[in-house]
Amino acid sequence: MTSTAPEKTLPDSAPAPASEVELSIGGMTCASCAARIEKKLNRIDGVTATVNYATEKAKISYPDGIGVADLITTVEKTGYTAAEPPPPTPPGDDEGVPGAAPAADQELLTLRQRLLVSLALSVPVVLLAMAPALQFDNWQWLSLTLAAPVVIWGAFPFHRAAWTNARHGAATMDTLVSIGTLAALGWSLWALFLGDAGMPGMRHGFEFTISRSDGSSSIYLEAAAGVTTFILAGRYLEARSKRKAGAALRALLELGAKEVAVLRGGVEVRIPVAQLAVGDRFVVRPGEKIATDGTVVEGASAVDAALLTGESVPVDVGVGDAVTGATVNAGGRLVVEATRIGADTQLARMARLVEDAQNGKADVQRLADRISGVFVPAVLLITAATLGAWLGLTGDTTAAFTAAVAVLIIACPCALGLATPTALMVGTGRGAQLGILIKGPEVLESTRRVDTIVLDKTGTVTTGRMRLQDVFTAPGVDESELLRLAGALEHASEHPIAQAIAAGAAEADRAGSLPVPENFENVAGLGVQGVVEGHAVLVGREQLLDDWVIALPRELAEAKAAAEAEGRTAVAVAWDGEARGVLTVADAVKETSAEAVAELRALGLKPVLLTGDNRLVAESVARAVGIDEVIAEVLPQDKVDVVKRLQAEGRTVAMVGDGVNDAAALATADLGLAMGTGTDAAIEAGDLTLVRGDLRVAADAIRLSRRTLATIKGNLFWAFGYNIAALPLAAFGMLNPMIAGAAMAFSSVFVVTNSLRLRSFK
């Protein structure tokens, strides 16, 4: 089984990349167009290009000595347009809209008008042809009057693209449609003006299959007009669906605040967000969006990140806490110092990751591209063979012509080209809404094979912060008093364990205020001592109490021993010469971790807990969340070796981590999932980024990736199956050209609609 691991390298060890550019491509009408452009670009020495039909973009890596202008010229020589996309409009600029939305909307409007006019003209033509009872004297001339504008004007985009391609010695889907519709119109004109079809009183039947008839009295105006309208309808629905598919990314880009209240000399000044600089301090009132990533320097509040991460519960923030741009201040007034602006913000990076993923290609898509690249020329050969075979075997020119036109129309490979990109666009967009960033389509294929998931303990399964766990009191001692006195003394210390006890005490004290100690002293390595409300208080190791000749009573000594056996840190508390209690502190397990592990098991994955902590602590955490396999006391640099050892056992390994020391292991694993609450190095090395610090999102990410891959495969199966089944039917005369046109349009709409089902992923 092939592993993707060797292809991944850490950012700091990667070779200097070639220059990269993303071009907007115009004029593409099907997958074979994208394949042609890609082929032409990749023929340039040192150039690696990926052209995406659904997003209408080319991502190109090119060496020194080649300029962007050269790449654009190459695309134009192929018969298409290319341009560097304009930079996204800054959120503070009210005059613009991010991306190319206006142009896309105008294109959609033009296509809609062309479709509606063609539909209005085509319906009478089709009805007259299909229902002989409606046919009156000279009805065929009315049909010609109505059908000609449809075939000439309605199908003009197809004719123009076919002519452009022909000038460059190429053939695409438009070539098939153009030849088919013009041939049907041309035959009809010949029959009307030079044959018998123009005679008054002529009647014309309609059949779903092809029958022998007198060619000089047969007209195909309903096929020419009907096929044009059906394909225009397919194009319109396809374009509308593509707009829907990209809606999540556009919504992401538009999430940011437009204006911000910056503090200038203590006075609030409202400016566009684009003018904000790193280090600026700005005010965020309740209900307002936070303008950019920053750190709270004043105030406390709850921040609602639902729009950005999908997390429904607001998170409490205070002085020193980091906040993210585009999240909403749900509580009090905050003053925030900007730490990242513009393209460096988490929102911008999320949008970039999503767009990069949509522009990439999975292996299955590369196969589809190779097929669609040769498909159109092959169809033209099959059309010629069909025409020759019918003429040779039956001598019926009409039947031969009809079968050949049906082959041309039915074979258009639109569905093939849309199968992967549309599913990717919807899947990655939906992931972004849920706080799951998929770096590229090849990641989807990795999720299918994974059978083992390695979970880093600190910051992934646990919160990464020490927290007060249990309080044990000596007989006759009030728990609230114990916490109040111990918490007051620990509050004066900077030690993480002391801060955990102080925070727990403040939380337990309804008033939320702890007394100020006197004569505070930090006893190095042992604990703290001082006077609180007239009591001489000691908080620390048992040895600190021993130094004051204070012994722990049996019940407290047993509680301390039991806590330490579970890997927790036990802290003794005494005052006025007597031991009063024991407090236990540990890195708290996240509330959702046990549920997340159960969900990962349900996906067929075996969870493994990996940590540098001692085995007692690791096994205690593993028991709490339901993990059987524990690998503890591992040095940061040895995490890579653990992943490699599991891979050597034949396992396909996913790794979830959040720290700098996880980055190498994330890159080595077959699938790396980086917690977005972690470091930049970990996020850069991962294949999937989980914006929330909730481990359940890892299970959601794998489910979404697998669902997206399944949708891609379903689309490709339909697209391949449709073409394989439909071509022989058309060639053997079992499909009327108009029915073939309707079927071809339906296949594209089906593929896009199937992809849109991913929008409902929960």
N, C-alpha and C positions, 0 to 999 in steps of 0.2 A: 504494500500500500504506500503510495507516494506521500511524502510529508512535505508540507510547505515551509517547514522550519528553516532549511538551509538558505532560502531566499531572503530571510529577514535578517537585517543587521541593525545594530544599535545606531542611533543618530551620530554619536561621537566617533564611531569607527567607520562610517560610510564614506566611500570615495566621493570626491567633489562631483556633483551631478552636472550633466549638460544643462544648458539653458532650456527653460520650458516656457511654452506659451499656449494659451487657449484661444482658439479662433471660433467665431460664430460663422457657421456655414449656411449659405442661402441657396435655394434652388433644388434641394434634395427632395425627392418624391417617394423613394422606397429604399429598401435595404441595399439593393444592388448599387444605388448611387453612392451610399456611404462606403461600400466595399471598393468601388472604383477610386474614390478620392484617397482612401487609406492606402490602396495599392500604389498609386502615383507618388504619394508623399514618402512612403517607405522605400521607394526606389532611389531616393536621394541618399548618398553616402552619409552614414552617421545619424540619420533621422529615424526616430521611432514615433509613429503616429497611431492614435486610436480615434476613429470617427464614430460618433454615436448618432444614429438616425433619429432617435426619440428626443434627445436633448438638443439636436442640431448644433453640436459643438465638436471640435477636433482638439484633442489634447496632444501636443507635439513636443518632443524632446529633440533638440538639435545642437550640433557641435559649433565651436567657434569657426568663423569663416562663412557661416550661412546666416542670413538675416531673416527677420520676420517677413520683410517685403518679398524675399525669394519664395517663401512658403506660400504667401498669398498669391503670388504670380502662378505658382504650380497649380494651386486649386482652380484659379481662373482659367488656366489653359485646359483644364479638365472639363470646363463648361459650367462651373458653379461660381458663386461669389464667396468671398471670405473677408473677414474684418476682425480686428481685435475688439472684444466686447467693451462697451464703455464702463468705466469704474462705477460700482454701485453708488447711487445717489446718497450722500450723507443724510443720516436720519433727521438732521435739523433743517434740511433744505425742503421746504414745502412745495417747491415747484416741480420736483421730479418724482418719479416712481422707480423703486429698485428694479434693476434688470431691464429686460426688453419687453415688459408687459404691454406698453402701448402698441408697439409694432405687431406683437402677436395678436392683440385684440383686433386691430385693423384687418389683419390677414384673415382672421376668423369671420369678421363681418363681411368681407368681400366674398369669401367662400360661401357664406350663408346666402347672400343675395344671388350668387350664380346658381346655387342649388335650388332656391325657391322659384326662380324664373324657369329653369330647366324642368322642374317638376310640373309647374303649371302647363307648360307646352307639351310635355311628354305624356301626361295622363290621357288626353284625348287620342293621341296617336296609338298608344298601347290598347286602349279600349276598342278603338275601331278595328285594329288588327286581330284582337282576340275574340271579338264577338261579331261574326258575320251578319247577325241580325241588325246591327247598327250601321252596316255599310250601305251607303246610298250612291247614286251615280256620281262619279268623279270624286269619291271620298279620298282616293289615293293622292289627289293633288292637294287637298287640305292637309293630309298627313305630311306631304313633302314640305308645305309652307310652314307647318309647325315644327317638324323634325330638323330641318336644315339649320335654324339658329342654334338649336341645342347641340348639334354635332360640331358646328363651326365655332360658335361663341362659347357655349357651355363647356365644351371639351378643349377650348383653346389652351389652357395650361398644360394639358397632356401633349397637344400637338407641338407647342413651343419647346417643351422639355425634350420631346422625341427628336425634333429637328436639331436642337443644341447638341444632344448626345450623338446624333448621326454625323454631325460635322466633326466630332472628335473620335469617330470610328467606334462608338459604343452603343449598346442597347440596354434599356432599363424597362421597368414596368410600364412607363409612359409609352415606350415604343410599342409594346403589346396592345395597349388600349388605343393608341392613335391609329395604328395599322388596322386594328379590328373594326373600329367605328367608321373610319374613312372608307374601308373596303365595303362595309355594309351600305354606306351612303352611296358610294360609287356604283356598286352593283344595282342599287335601286334606281339611280339616275339613268343608267344604261337601259334597264328594263322599261322605265317610264317613257323615255324619249326615243329609244331605238327598238324596243321590243313591243310586246303586246300589253304590258301592264298599264299603259296610259289610256287604254280604250275605255270609253264610257260603259258602265255596267260590269266592269271587272269586279270579281269577288275573290276574297283571300281568306283561307282558313288558318287556324293556329294550332300547332301541336307542340307538346313538350319535348318530343324527340324529332329526329330529322326524317323526312319522307321524300320519296322521289317525286319530282314535279317538273313542269316545263320551266326552265330557267328564265326564259324571256318574259314570263308573266308573274315571276316571283319578286316581291320587294321586301326589304329588310329594314324599313324605316323604324319599326317598333323596336327592333334589336339595337339599332344605332342610337336612338334616343333613349331607350330604356337602360342600356348598358351605361351610357354617359351619366344619366341621373343616378343610377344605383351607385356608381363609383364615386360620384360627387358626394352622395349621401354618406358613403363609407369614409371618404376623406374628411368631411365635416365632423362626423361623430368621432373619428380618430383624433382630429385636431383638438376638439373640445375635451376629449378624454385625456389627451396629453397635457392640456392646461390644468385639468383637475389633478393629474398625477404629480405635477410639479408644484401644486398649491402649497404643500407643506413647507417646501423650501422658501417659497416667496413669503409665506406667513412668518417664517423664522426670521427672514431678513427685515421684516417690517415690525418686529416686536419692540425694538428699541425706543427709548424716549426721544422726543423731538427737541425739547428745550430743557435747560437746567438752570437752577438758581445757584450761582457761584458766589462765594463770599469774597468780596474785594474790600480789604480794610475794614472788616466787620460788617459791611453792608451787602445785602443780597442784590445781585445783578443777574437778570435773566439773559442767557445767551444761547445760541444754537449749540447742540451737543458736539457738532463738528469742531467747535472752537475750544473745547475743553482740553486741558493739558495735564500730563502726569504731575501729581503734586497739588493740583487745585483742590480746594475744599468746597463741597457743595451741599446744599440743604435738600433733604427729602422729607416732604410732609406726608401724613397718612393718606393713603390712596394713590400716591404718585409712584411712577416707575423710577427705579434707581437708574441713573443715566449711564453709568459705566462701572466696570469692576473697580472695587476699592476696599478700604478698611474703615470701619466705624471709629470715629475719633470723639464722638459726643452723642449721648442719648442711648436709648434701648427701645427695641421694638420687636415685632414678629414680621418676618419676610415671607411673602407668598411666592413660591417659585414654580407654581403649577404650570404656567404657560411655557416655561423653559425646560423643566425636568419631568413634568407629569406628577410630581409629588403633591398630594392634596393637602397635607397638614403644614401650616406655616411654621417656619423655624425661628426660634428666639435668637436675637442677636444683640450684642452689647459692645462696649468699647473694646477695640482690639480684634473684633471678629471681621472676617472677610465677607463681602457681599458681592453679588454678581449683577452686572448690568441687565436690564430688561425684567428683573424681578420686581414685585410690587411691595411697597411698604404698607403693611396691614395695620400697624399700630401707632407708636409715638413718633415724634420728630427725631430725625437722625441728621448728623453732620458726617459726611463721608469724604475721605481723602482718596482721590483718583490714583489707582496704581497701574491700570492698563487702559488704553484708549484705542479707538479705531479698529484696525485689523488684528490687534493683539488681544482683544477681549474674548471672553469665553463664547459669547454669542457669535462673533465673527468666525472664530475657529470652528464652532459647531457647523455653521453654514458652509464653510470651506470643506470640511470633512464630508458632509452630506453631498455636496456638489461633485467632489472628487469621486465619491463612490458611484454616483449616477453616471459619471462619464467613463467609468471603467468597464471592463468586459470579463465575464466569467468564461471558463473554457467552453461551456456549452454554447455560448454566444459566438465564440470564434469559429466553431464548427458551422453554425448557421450562416455566418458571414461568408465562409469559404463556399458553401453551397449556393447561396444567393448570388455570389459573384459569377458563377458559371451557369446559373439557372436560366437567365433570360436568353442567352445565345442557344442553350439547349432547347428551350421552348420554340424558338424560331426554326430550328432544325426539325423538331417534332411536327410543327405546323406544316412545313414544306413536305415532310414525309406523309402526313395525314392527307394533304391535298393530292399528292401523287398517287397514294394508295387508293383513295376513293375514285379518282379518275381512271386509274388502271383497272380496278376490279369491277366498277359499276358503269363507268362512262357517263355518270350523272354529274354534270358540272355544278348544278345547284346544290346537291347534297354534299359534294366535295367542298365547295366554298363554305357552306354553313358549318360543316364539321371543323374546317380550318379556323374559322372565326371563333367558334366556341372554344377551341384549344387556346387561341391567343388570349381570350378574355378570362378563362377560368384559371390560368396558370400564374397570374400575377402574385409575386412572393411577398406581398405586404405583410401578411400575418407572420411570416418567418422573421422579418426584420423587426417587428414590434414585440415579439414574444418575450425577449429578455429585457430590453431597455424599459418598457413600461412597468413590468413587475419590479424592476430595480428602483425606478423612480418612486413608485408608490410605497414599496417596502422600506426604503431608506428614509423617505419623508415621514412615514408613520413612526418609524423608529425615533427620529428626531423629536417628534411630538411627545414620545414616551420617555425621553432621556436616554435613548440608545443610539449611539453613533457607529454606523458600520463603515469601516474604512474603504472597503473595496469588494467587488463581486466575488473575488476568489475566496473571501472569508466565508461566504455562504457555503461553499463546497467543503470547507474545513469543518463546519458545525455538524455536517451530516455524519462525519466519520468519528467524531470525538466519543470516547467511552470512559475517560477518566478526567476528573476535574480537581486540580490542586488549588486549595484555598490558603492564601497567606492569612495568618491569624490576626496580627495586629493591624487594625484599621480596616480590615475586610470582614472578618467574622466578629471581631470585637470593635469597640468604639475607638481604641487606641488611647483612651484617657482613663487614668485611675479613678475609681469611684468607691465611695463608702458602701460596703455590702451588708455587714451584720454588726449589731451592737449587743454585747453580753455584759450584764451588770452583776455586781456582787449583791448578796441579800441586803434588802433595805435601801438600795441606791436607786434613785429615780433616773430613768433613762434620759429624759429631757435635760436634767441637770448635768448628767455626765457629758452629753453632747455639747451643752452650752459652755461648760468650763474647758473641755478639751478643744472644742472648736475655736474658742476665743484665743487660746494660746497658739494653736496651729495656724490661725489666720495671719499671724505675724511672721510665719516662716514661708520661704519661697519653694521649699521642697515639694515635688509633685504629690507625694503621699500626704503631706501636711495640708496641701491645698484641697485634696479630695475630701479629707476629714472636715476641713473648714466649710467646704461647699455643702457637704451632707448635713452639717450642724445648722448652717444658715437655712437650708431647705426645711429642716425639721422644726426650726423655731418660727412660729407663725409671724412673729414680729419682724423676722428677717434681719435683726441687728444683733451682733454679738458684742459683749463687753470688751473694753480695751485693757489688755494685761499690763501689769507693772513689773519692773525688774526682769524683763524678758531676757532669756539667755539660750543661745543655740549650743547644745553640747555635741561637738563634732562626732558623727557616726553613731550617736546613741539616741538623740531626740531633742526635746526642748523643755525648759522649765521656767517658771515665773509665778507671779501672784495675780490671781483673778478674783475680783470681788472679795478680797480678804483671805482667800484660800491659797496655800502654797501648792501649786499643781505641777505634776510631772507627766509628760506624754512621750512615749518612745519605746525602745527595746526593753525587754525584761531586765537586761543588765543595768539600765539606768535606775530602775527601782532597787536592784541589788546594791548599788552604790549608796543608796540612802537607807539600806537595811530594811527594805519593804519586800515581803514575799507575796506571790500570787496565791490566793486560796485555791483549793483543789479544783473546784468547778470552773474557775477562770483559766487555770493551767490546762485543763482538759479541752476547754473551748479553743484555746490558743493552739494546742497541738493538733486538734481536728482541722482547724482552718489552714494551718501550714501544710498538713497532709494533702489538702486539696489545691495547694499551690498559691494560696492567698497570703498576703502580708498581714501579720497580726501586730497591733500596737497596744501596749498596756497603758492604762491611765490610773494615776493615784493622786490623792490630795490629802493634806493634813496627816501625813504619815501612814495612810492606809491605801491598799490597792482597791480601786472602785469599779474597774471594768476593763474589758478588752474590745477594741474596735478592729474589724477586718476590712482590708482594702484590696481591690483587684481591678484589673482591666475589665470593664463590664462587657458582657456579651450583648450584641445588638438584639433588640427585641424581635427582629424579623429573621434572624439568622437560622433558627431551627426550622421555621417554615420554608425558608429558601433551600436548605439542605434537602428537605423532604421533596420539594419540587424538582430539584436536580436529580434526585434518585428516580423520580417518576419519569424523567426524560431518558432513563437508561444509563445515567452517569454514576460512576463510583467516586464519592468524594474522599479526598485525602487532605488532612490538615498539615500544613507546613509552617514551622516557626523556629526562630532562634531561641525562644524561651526554654526554660527547663521542662523536663518531661512531665512533672507533676502538674504544672500550670496548663500545659498543652492538653493533657488527658482530661483535666477537669473541664476545659472549654469544649473538647470533643464530645464528652458525655452530655454536656448541656445542650448541644445542637444535634446530636445523633450521628456523629462521624465515628467509624470503627478504626480507620487506618490513620495513624499519627506518625509524623516524622518531625522530631523535635531536636533542639540544641544544634541547629544547622547554622553555620556562619553564612553571612550574606553572599559571599563569593561562591559558596557551595550549593546554592539553590539551583544553579544551572545544572550541576552534576546530578542532582536529584531528578530533575526533569528528564535529562538524558538517560538516566538509569531506568526510569519508568518507560520511556520510549523503547529502550533496548529490550524490555520485557514483552514488547509487542503491543503496548498500549498506545492509543492516540490521545495525546494529553492536551487539555485546556488548562490555563493557569489564570487565576484571578489575584491581582495584587494592586497596591497603591503607592509603594515607596520607591525611592531611588534604587534601593537594594533589590527590588523586584524586576527592574527593567530588563536585565539580561535574561532572566528566566522567562519573562513574558515574550521576549523576542525568540527564545529557543523553543518554546512550546508550539505545538501544532496550531493552537488557537490562543491568543493572548487577550484577556479581558481586563482592561484597566479601569479602576474606580476613578471617576472624574473628580472625586474629592482629594485625590492623591497628587503626586508630583508630576511636573511636565515630562520628565524622563520616562516615567511609567506609562503615561498617556501616549507619548510618541512611539513607544515600543509595542503597544498593544494593537490588536486587530479590531477589537470592539472597545469603545469607551462608554462606560456607564456613568452618566452625568450625576446621578444620585448616588449617595453612599449606602444604598440599600442592596443587600446581596440578592434579594428576590429579583432584582432587575437582571441579574446574570441569567436566571432561568428564563425570564421573558425574552432576553436578547437571543438566546439559543433557540427558543420556540419561534420567534419572529424570523430569524435567519433560515430555519428549516422550512417554515411556511412559505417564505419568499422563494426559496430554491424549488420547493414542490410546485409553486405556481409557475415558475419559469419552465420547469420540465413539462407541466401540463400544457402550457401554451405551445411549446415546441412540438409536443406529441400531436396536438391538434393541427398545427400549421403543416408539419410534415405529412401527417395522415391525410389531411384535406387534399394537398397537392398530389400525393401518390394515388389516392382514390379517384380524384376528379379528372385528372388528365386522361386516363383510359376511357372514362365515360364519354368525355367530349370527343376524343379521337374516334370512338366507335359509333358516333352519331346518336348518342343517347341523351344529349343535352341541347336544348335550344339556346342560342347565344345569349338571349335576354335572361334566361334562367341562370346561365353561367355567370353573367355579370352580377346578378343579385346574390348568388352564392359566394362569389369572390369578395364582394363588399361585406357580407355577413361575417366571413371568416376573420377579417381585420377587426371588426367591431366586437366580435366574440372574445378575441385575444385581449383587447384593451379592457373590456368589461370584466373579464375574469381577473385581470390584474388589479382592477379597482376594488375588488372584494377585500384586498389587504387593508384598505382604509378602515375597516371595521375591526381590525385586530385589537384585542383587549390585553 
